[in-house]
Structures are given as structure tokens and as C-alpha cells.
């Protein structure tokens, strides 16, 4: 009978139920090996109920436990995240060995209880039990999870003194620990000392470099891996694509194209996870055409790829029709639409002044989120402000349950753009009263509002507060707004003095503001100075010559005005034509199904 039972257990995993019935009705007590095999079968099949049934049977029959059977039960319970029962089983063991200690430690580490895993390791060391390669691997993963550098380095010292210093599994764990804790030099030192490297160790190093921003090192290591005859997998390619994106739009695009060629040659192009990474990489490199082409070729279009593409279109501010088509496909296919996609679409509506579509997206946002989060609300405020609906922007702002500095800055900017500078300053004061600290963008919006509404004294007061109270170092844009502020109010000499006293090199925007104001107020002398600087900075820009000629014409100096205009004709300087943007009655209206 005992032989029949053992054969049945070892025969086929599908006959686990029959094996349990035979075991429970077997008059001859089976040995430890049989019960151990049954529990292992439950582990392999993830048969939680049956495993607990076996354990209950062992208890009720009074079957004596030993370290091997007890360890199997510890492993079984850790597989189902029942660490309380696993620890109780460990405490009841008549004796403990390195396998039983490692089973409990790895269970804690695998299930996310990193601190408990470290505590088990410390207790194990106090008991004088020597670790094996699996113990070191598990405890190093726990150290990595909680970024416990001190204990991790001590464990690394123990490894170097042990017989597992050259073990591939332990060395890979050390590389992973050091790289994820930011110690890339130590990680590479261990990696370089390895006599044997598998794909896991290469992946750990490449992903570590990519995650920490060492993009060139990641790509160089990828090439070295190829030269060593190691073929990458999906994880390797995903990491190196992430590293390629960090090389800037131009350099990054060339590297992404190279990796794309490798993916095609290796036959990974049909893997959706790789296609998604490629779409994301091309988007971040600014090549939306390639990203869109790849997305359309994908058999299983996932939300991540679609989100990356929509976000790319939103960032570029063009091809709104392509972006809308993608969004409608998602909506028609009843795919989950998250806040990132909606925010990107609302930003596109803001940049293209598509109020009708923006209202529909607002309705969809309310449908998917009963309470709009701060990012969504900020996007809606910006969209309504840029489409001229300042009151709707105000309503969204006041209904926000949570506000941040971006929320307040959006409202300040909205009122400034719509010629309500006093209201912009009022919102700034409310923002300060509610304890929000403005940033450089807030003051830029505020200075813009003051500049375009003739609030010279208020603008200077804001600039002084930015520097003295909030210790914000002014950027070129702040100085441009300040110069424009004085120039628009007719304080041309003050604006020129400010340019001369600035610690930055004046740009075309600064001198353009001065030249425009000189044309309005008829300041010929300063206008000629501004025009001279503009022509030196942008010699091919026809606008400077045209404004200067207009200024001469207004003063009756027709001969000089003709000479200025003649420069444009002689040098054949191009002048960008003006254009108007409008949406027809049915453009972008009711394109999103409401059902």
C-alpha cells in the first residue's frame, strides 16, 4: 500500500485529490517523504486549501514533525503570504537548520516584509547558523527594498569572507543591491570581478545605469554584452531604450533607431511590451510620426502606449486631429481612461482654443472621477482661461478641494491675459494669505499681468518682493517683463537703465520691447539704439527694420525710413505672414461618444 501511495503522488500532479484521499484513508502511516512530496505538490499547484487540509491531517493524527517536513510547511505558507502561520511553524520546529531559517527569511523578503526579513537574518547570525547562497540573496533583496546601506555593506563583507564570494546568484544580488542603492561604482566593481555572468547580472547593471541616469554607460554596457555573445531579452531592451531617451532629441533618436533595428533582427518586434517601450521612446525623442506608425502596427494596443502617444501630441501642441482620433478609439473600445490621458487632451484643447471639445472632456472627467484631482482641475482652469471662459475657470478653481501653487498661478495668469491686472494681484495676495509660497512662474505671470495692464508701481513692488522676500533669482524672462513694464508705461529711460544694470546679456525680446515702446512714444534716439542691438542679435529678422522705418515715417523722416525699408528688400529678408485660426461649426464638436 505504501509503495502504491508513493507512486501515485509522484505520478501526476492532476491526481493530487486522489493522492490525498488515499493518504487520509491509508491504514499504514506514510513516511516523512510522502507527506513532504504531497506538500511540495500543493506548493507547485498553488493548492492552498488542499495544503491546509494536509496540515490539519498531520495535526489531528498526531504525526510527529521534523525539520524537513516543518520547513516544507513554512515554504507552503509563505507562498500564500500567511507569514503569521509560517512563523508559528518555525517557532515549533524541534530543531532548525540553514534551510528552515532561509525559508522564513525569503518568505518575509518575497512578500514585502523587508524589515522582518532583516530581523530574522540577525537572529540567525546570533544563533550561529551560517548562511548559504539563498540566504544571502534573500537578505540582500530585503536590504535593497528598504535601502539599508549599512547592513547591506556588512552582509557584503560576510559574503567576501565566505565560500560564496564567487557564487553567481550571490554576486548578482550584490550587483542589484549596490545599483538600486545608488552605489554604481561598487556595483560595477562586483560585476567586473565576476568570472561568469548570466543575463540576469547584465540586466541588473544596465537597468541600474539607466535608472540612475548614466545613459552613456548603459548603452556602452549593452554593446559590451553583445560582444560577449549574450543576447538581450525584453527586460534588457526596455532598460536600454530608457537610457537612449536620455541622450537628447537628436542623439537619443539615433540610438533609439539603432535599438529598434536590433529588436527587429532579434524578432522581438511582435512583443507588445517592447512595442510599447519603442512608442514611448520615439515620443520622448520627438519623433511622433514613427511612434504613431508603430502604435498603428501593434496587434494589442495597450493603454500605456496610447497614453505616451497622446501625451507626446499634447506636449508638441500640433496634430490635434491625430490625438483626438486616438482618444476616440480608446473611448469607443471602452478602455479605461485615466487622468493622464484626460489632462493631455484638455491641454490640447487649451492650446488650440477648442472650447466645445474641452467641455465634452470636462463632462467625461466628471463621469470617470466624482471628485477631480488637483492636476485635472488645474488643466481645466488653464483650458477655460485660454479659451476666454474666465468665469468658468473661476468656478472650477473655487470648487477645487485641494489647491497647489500651479492652481493659483493659473488663475493669476488667466486674469493677467484677459486684461484684469487688479484681479491678478488680488489672487496673488489671497494666495499668500492662505500660506502658499509663490515660485518663479507665479511672479512671471504676475509681472506679465502688471505689464499688460499699466500697473508699473505694482509690478516693481512684485519684482522687489520676489527678490528680497522669496529669494528667487530673476531669470531672463523676469527681466524682459520688467523692461516691458517700464517701456509700456512710457518710462523708456528707466527701461534702458535697467538693461544696462542687469547681470544678464540682453536678448532680442528685451530690445524688441524697448523698440516697440519707442515707436509708440516717438523716442527716436533710444529707438535707434534698440534697433541697432536687435539687428546685431537677429540680422535676418525683418520686423526690426520695419518698426524702425515706421518710427522714422511717423517723425516725417521719409528718406531715412525708405533706407530702412530698402534693407529688407535688398537683403530679401523674409517676413512671417500673419494668419488666423478658427474652427468651423462642426469641427471637433460631438466627436466623442457620450454613451
Secondary structure, DSSP 4 states (H G I P E B T S, - for coil): -HHHHHHHHHH-GGGHHHHHHHHHT-SSPP-HHHHHHHHHHHHHHT-HHHHHHHHHHHHHTTPPP-HHHHHHHHHHHHHTT-HHHHHHHHHT-SS--HHHHHHHHHHHHHTT-HHHHHHHHHHHHHTTPPP-HHHHHHHHHHHHHTT-HHHHHHHHHHHHHSTTTT-HHHHHHHHHHHHHTT-HHHHHHHHHH-SS--HHHHHHHHHHHHHHT-HHHHHHHHHHHHHTTPPP-HHHHHHHHHHHHTT-HHHHHHHHHHHHHHHHHHT-TT-HHHHHHHHHHHHHTT-HHHHHHHHHH-SS--HHHHHHHHHHHHHHT--HHHHHHHHHHHHHTT----HHHHHHHHHHHHHHT-HHHHHHHHHHHHHH-SS--HHHHHHHHHHHHHTT-HHHHHHHHHT-SS--HHHHHHHHHHHHHTT-HHHHHHHHHHHHHTTPPP-HHHHHHHHHHHHTTT-HHHHHHHHHHHHHTS-PPP-HHHHHHHHHHHHHTT-HHHHHHHHHH-SS---HHHHHHHHHHHHHHT-HHHHHHHHHHHHHH-TT-HHHHHHHHHHHHHTT-HHHHHHHHHHHHHTT---PPP------TTTTSS-S---
